Amino acid sequence: MPTASATVTAERAGVARRWGPRLLAALTGACLALAFPAVNAWWWAWFGLVPFLLLVAGAGTFREAGWRSWWASAGFFGTLHHWVLPFLGVFWPLAVLVIGLVWVPFGLVAYGLLRRVSPVRAGVALLVLPSVWVAVEALRSWQHLGGAWGLLGSSQWQVRPVLGLAALGGVWLLSFTLVAVNAGLALAVLPDAGRRARLAGGGAAVALAALAVCSGLVRPEPVVTGVMRVAGVQPGPVPGPERRVATHLRLTGELAGRDPDVVVWGQSSVGLDPAQRPDVDRLLRRAAAEVGADLLVNVDAADPSGRIAKAAYQYTPDGVVDTYVKQRLAPFGEYIPLRPVLGWIAGHTEAAEKDRITGAGLAVFEVAGRRVGPLISYESTFPDLRRGLARKGVDVTITQGSLTTFHGSWAHAQQASFEALRAVESGRPAVLVELDGTSAAFDARGGRLAWFPPEYRGAFVVDVPLSVEETPYVRLGDWVPALAGGIALGAGAAAAARRMSRSRNR
């Protein structure tokens, strides 16, 4: 009969066997988050999933594979989005619990495919695993769940040799390629895999990485059709709507004589309704006349009916000539989903006290003989909006942003990095001007034209080379998520059919 001390020792060993791999999985997820800004260890995304896949393959049961996947997901999103947690108040444990579920489907499929590997299963894994990953990324990118933030492919925003894949299939094709390479490398080192399976996995990983690099290297440079001088004003956090407008006007005045084609202010730069404040309207007109360029300001104020919309106003010396109202609002930051049920959350977090209203559709501004596609902050995360503007024939996209809530966090560099991806996807140069954050500009190939960090205060001018091309992604849309979803569903149906067949045979 075992002694009490032997029983305790065995229990402790069981706990170590169970929790050691789980904590290690959390560490692998946290390390993968370092591939994104602000750390920018982009190269880690090419093999950072391998340790996680090996941990899942050796889980022993689907239940344990699910637990390891949960811990890895919590580690990844908890690290990548750590700057959000302080603003969730008492709800941050619940948020971590939910985000830990994101990787569970991928982990369960990985366990099913990698626990017993044959050459055929290796080939299936190379196709199914990236498909499941992309399908989940597409689902969690729904605007009411936080948007397309933290997609694996976006970690490659500054790697121009592979960034060209985004022109073919959007950020989704980058994610698919990265996961396929990670799956191939995992197969190559999996202890239980046979020699043929290892060769197949390693060979596929090398071939896919080489193809990704070559696709970017052979892509020709676009034909430049002109240059647009875009000026931005980045004052940083300025308390009070009156002082904020005054600071923007002062900095805009410094641009006189520098011949900008347009002057852009960030999100919520005007916290007063010009329709109700004739003095503010006159000041904005005068600023446009003095600098000799249209102003793109952003109004975030209640109208006479009490409704609030975040809207881009195009100002000339004659007044407002066009407007665009933000369509996609940040959940909880700009509205509370199901407010009648969840409205009480505002009293315990930084959630919006009053919902903003949404716009009806995209707009195109005619500015200095050019067609400008305006977007506002959170909307920069969505590939389809930029694709829609490209289809409308814009020459450049301009995003007005502000990350005052997350001042000094990784959020600044992460949002600025989206512009490189969106430029390549749409085939149009992209400019981001932040009230407080990182302002940036990129050409149509994702080449950096400007980068003004959060601590920058002042006005700047960027010469943006214009080039218009219709990328395959603009023409075809989200074909990669659609194909990935079909592959994932087909694989699931095939697995279910095999299980039913085995049950009948028994």
SVG drawing of the C-alpha trace seen along z (x, -y; Angstrom):
<svg xmlns="http://www.w3.org/2000/svg" viewBox="-33 -84 47 88">
<polyline fill="none" stroke="black" stroke-width="0.4" points="0.0,0.0 1.4,-3.4 2.3,-5.6 0.8,-9.1 4.1,-10.8 4.2,-8.7 0.6,-9.7 1.4,-13.4 4.5,-13.1 2.5,-11.4 -0.1,-14.1 2.5,-16.8 4.0,-15.1 0.6,-15.0 0.1,-18.7 3.5,-19.4 2.8,-17.3 -0.5,-19.1 0.4,-22.7 3.9,-22.8 2.9,-22.4 0.0,-24.8 2.2,-27.6 4.7,-26.9 1.9,-27.2 1.1,-30.6 4.7,-31.6 4.8,-30.6 1.7,-32.7 3.2,-35.7 6.4,-35.3 4.5,-35.3 2.9,-38.7 6.4,-40.1 6.4,-39.8 4.0,-42.8 4.7,-46.5 6.1,-47.9 8.7,-45.1 8.6,-44.3 10.3,-40.9 8.6,-40.0 10.8,-37.1 9.4,-35.2 6.0,-34.9 7.7,-32.5 8.4,-29.8 6.9,-31.1 3.9,-28.8 6.1,-25.7 6.5,-25.3 2.8,-25.6 2.0,-23.0 4.5,-20.6 2.9,-21.1 -0.6,-20.5 0.5,-17.4 1.8,-15.8 -1.3,-16.7 -2.5,-13.1 -6.3,-14.0 -8.4,-16.5 -9.3,-18.0 -5.7,-18.7 -5.1,-20.1 -8.0,-22.5 -6.5,-23.7 -3.1,-24.2 -4.7,-26.2 -6.6,-28.3 -3.4,-29.2 -1.5,-30.0 -4.3,-32.2 -4.6,-34.1 -0.8,-34.6 -0.9,-35.9 -3.8,-38.3 -3.0,-39.3 0.5,-40.4 -0.5,-41.9 -3.4,-43.9 -2.2,-44.4 -2.7,-48.1 -6.5,-47.6 -6.7,-45.6 -6.4,-48.6 -9.5,-50.2 -11.7,-47.1 -11.9,-47.6 -13.3,-44.6 -14.1,-42.9 -10.5,-42.2 -10.6,-38.6 -13.7,-37.9 -12.0,-39.4 -9.0,-37.2 -11.3,-34.1 -13.0,-34.9 -10.0,-35.7 -8.4,-32.4 -11.1,-30.6 -9.9,-32.1 -7.1,-29.5 -9.0,-26.5 -10.5,-25.4 -7.1,-25.6 -5.5,-23.7 -8.0,-20.9 -7.6,-20.5 -3.9,-20.5 -4.0,-17.8 -6.3,-15.7 -3.9,-16.0 -0.5,-15.9 -0.9,-13.2 -0.4,-10.4 1.4,-11.7 1.6,-10.0 2.7,-11.6 -1.0,-12.0 -1.9,-13.5 1.1,-15.8 -0.3,-17.1 -3.7,-17.5 -2.3,-19.4 -0.4,-21.8 -3.7,-22.8 -6.2,-22.5 -4.3,-24.1 -3.8,-27.5 -7.4,-27.3 -8.7,-26.9 -6.5,-29.7 -7.6,-32.2 -11.3,-31.2 -11.1,-32.0 -9.2,-35.2 -12.0,-36.3 -14.7,-35.5 -13.1,-37.3 -12.6,-40.4 -16.2,-41.2 -16.5,-44.9 -18.5,-44.3 -15.8,-42.0 -13.0,-44.5 -12.0,-44.4 -9.1,-43.0 -6.5,-43.8 -3.7,-41.3 -4.0,-39.2 -0.9,-37.2 -0.2,-38.4 -0.1,-42.0 3.2,-41.3 4.9,-41.5 3.9,-45.1 7.5,-46.2 8.9,-43.2 8.5,-44.4 9.6,-41.2 6.6,-39.3 4.2,-42.2 3.3,-41.9 1.1,-38.8 -1.4,-41.3 -2.0,-42.7 -3.0,-39.2 -5.1,-38.0 -5.0,-40.7 -3.6,-40.2 -5.4,-36.9 -2.9,-35.4 0.0,-36.5 -1.6,-34.8 -2.2,-31.6 1.4,-31.5 2.8,-32.1 0.7,-29.3 1.5,-26.9 5.2,-27.5 4.9,-27.0 3.0,-23.8 5.6,-22.5 8.4,-23.2 6.5,-21.6 6.1,-18.4 9.8,-18.5 10.7,-18.3 7.8,-16.3 9.2,-13.3 6.5,-10.8 6.5,-11.7 8.1,-9.4 10.9,-10.4 8.7,-11.0 6.3,-13.2 9.2,-15.2 10.7,-15.7 7.3,-16.8 6.8,-19.3 10.2,-20.8 10.2,-20.9 6.8,-22.6 7.9,-25.2 11.1,-26.1 9.2,-26.2 6.4,-28.4 8.8,-30.9 10.8,-31.1 7.7,-31.6 6.5,-34.4 9.8,-36.2 10.1,-35.8 6.6,-37.1 7.6,-40.4 11.0,-40.7 9.7,-40.2 6.7,-42.6 7.3,-45.7 7.2,-49.2 4.1,-51.2 4.0,-54.1 3.9,-57.4 1.3,-59.7 1.8,-62.7 2.5,-63.9 0.2,-65.2 1.5,-67.3 -0.4,-66.1 0.1,-68.1 -0.8,-66.8 -1.3,-68.4 -0.4,-66.3 -0.8,-68.4 -1.0,-65.5 -3.6,-65.3 -5.0,-68.8 -7.8,-69.1 -10.9,-71.0 -12.5,-71.5 -11.8,-75.2 -8.1,-74.8 -7.9,-71.8 -9.3,-73.9 -7.0,-76.8 -3.9,-74.5 -4.8,-73.0 -5.3,-76.4 -1.9,-77.7 -0.1,-74.7 -2.0,-75.0 -0.8,-78.5 2.8,-77.3 2.1,-75.6 1.5,-78.8 4.0,-79.1 4.8,-75.4 2.2,-74.8 0.3,-71.8 -2.6,-70.4 -4.5,-69.5 -4.2,-69.9 -5.4,-67.0 -6.4,-67.1 -6.9,-63.9 -10.0,-62.3 -12.1,-64.4 -10.0,-67.4 -13.1,-69.6 -15.2,-69.0 -17.6,-71.7 -20.4,-71.7 -19.5,-74.4 -23.2,-74.6 -23.9,-75.9 -20.7,-77.8 -20.4,-80.4 -17.2,-81.6 -15.6,-78.2 -16.9,-78.0 -15.3,-81.4 -11.9,-80.3 -11.8,-77.1 -12.6,-79.0 -10.0,-81.6 -7.4,-78.9 -8.1,-77.3 -7.7,-80.6 -4.5,-81.5 -2.7,-78.2 -4.0,-78.0 -5.4,-74.4 -8.5,-72.6 -8.8,-71.4 -9.9,-67.9 -11.0,-68.3 -12.9,-65.8 -16.0,-66.9 -17.0,-65.0 -19.8,-67.0 -23.6,-66.8 -25.8,-68.3 -29.0,-70.3 -30.9,-67.1 -28.3,-65.8 -26.9,-63.1 -23.2,-62.7 -21.3,-61.5 -17.6,-61.4 -17.4,-63.0 -14.7,-64.3 -15.5,-67.8 -13.8,-69.2 -13.4,-72.9 -12.5,-75.5 -12.5,-79.3 -16.2,-79.2 -17.1,-76.6 -17.9,-72.9 -18.0,-71.3 -18.2,-67.6 -18.5,-65.3 -18.0,-61.7 -19.5,-60.1 -17.7,-57.2 -19.4,-53.9 -17.7,-51.5 -17.5,-52.4 -15.2,-50.9 -17.3,-48.6 -17.5,-50.0 -15.2,-52.9 -17.7,-54.7 -20.9,-52.7 -22.0,-49.9 -23.5,-46.9 -27.0,-46.1 -26.9,-49.2 -30.3,-48.5 -28.8,-45.3 -25.1,-46.2 -25.3,-50.0 -24.4,-49.6 -20.9,-48.7 -20.2,-52.4 -20.2,-53.0 -17.4,-50.4 -15.1,-51.0 -14.0,-53.6 -16.9,-52.6 -18.8,-55.3 -21.4,-57.2 -23.4,-57.9 -23.4,-56.0 -22.2,-57.7 -24.3,-57.4 -23.0,-55.7 -22.7,-56.9 -24.4,-55.5 -21.5,-54.7 -18.1,-55.6 -17.3,-59.1 -14.8,-60.5 -13.6,-64.1 -12.3,-66.1 -9.2,-67.9 -6.8,-69.9 -7.8,-67.9 -7.3,-64.6 -9.8,-62.0 -9.3,-61.4 -10.9,-58.5 -11.4,-59.5 -11.6,-57.0 -11.6,-57.5 -9.4,-55.7 -10.8,-52.3 -11.9,-51.9 -8.2,-51.6 -8.2,-48.0 -10.8,-46.8 -9.4,-45.7 -12.8,-45.9 -13.3,-49.6 -10.0,-50.4 -10.9,-48.0 -14.2,-49.8 -12.5,-53.2 -10.1,-51.8 -13.1,-50.6 -14.4,-54.2 -11.2,-55.3 -9.5,-57.3 -5.9,-58.4 -5.0,-58.3 -6.7,-57.3 -6.4,-59.5 -7.3,-58.3 -7.9,-60.6 -7.0,-58.9 -6.5,-59.4 -5.3,-57.1 -5.4,-59.5 -7.0,-56.8 -4.1,-54.5 -1.4,-57.2 2.1,-55.8 1.1,-52.2 1.9,-49.7 -1.5,-50.6 0.1,-53.6 2.7,-51.7 0.2,-48.9 -2.4,-51.2 0.2,-53.0 1.4,-49.7 -2.0,-48.9 -1.5,-51.7 1.3,-49.8 -0.9,-46.7 -3.9,-48.7 -1.8,-50.6 -0.5,-47.3 -3.9,-45.7 -5.6,-48.6 -2.8,-49.7 -3.2,-53.3 -0.9,-55.3 -2.1,-55.7 -1.8,-58.5 -2.7,-58.4 -2.8,-61.6 -3.2,-61.2 -4.3,-63.8 -2.3,-61.8 -0.5,-58.7 1.9,-57.7 1.2,-59.5 2.5,-57.7 2.4,-57.6 3.2,-54.8 3.4,-54.5 1.4,-52.0 4.1,-49.3 4.1,-49.8 7.3,-51.9 7.5,-54.2 7.2,-57.9 6.8,-59.3 6.7,-58.2 6.0,-60.6 6.0,-58.9 3.5,-59.8 5.9,-62.2 6.0,-64.4 4.2,-67.7 3.7,-70.0 2.8,-70.1 4.4,-68.2 4.2,-67.9 4.7,-64.6 5.1,-64.4 2.9,-61.4 3.7,-59.8 0.4,-58.9 0.0,-55.6 -3.2,-53.8 -3.4,-50.1 -6.2,-47.6 -4.7,-44.8 -6.1,-41.3 -7.3,-41.8 -9.4,-44.8 -10.9,-42.8 -11.5,-39.5 -12.2,-40.6 -11.9,-38.2 -11.4,-35.1 -8.8,-33.7 -11.1,-33.6 -13.9,-32.2 -11.6,-29.4 -10.2,-28.8 -13.7,-28.5 -14.7,-26.0 -11.6,-23.9 -12.2,-23.9 -15.8,-22.9 -15.0,-20.3 -12.3,-18.8 -14.7,-18.8 -17.4,-17.1 -14.9,-14.5 -13.8,-13.8 -17.4,-13.4 -18.2,-11.1 -15.2,-8.9 -16.2,-8.7 -19.7,-7.7 -18.4,-5.0 -16.2,-3.6 -19.1,-3.6 -21.3,-1.7 -18.5,0.9 -18.2,1.6"/>
</svg>
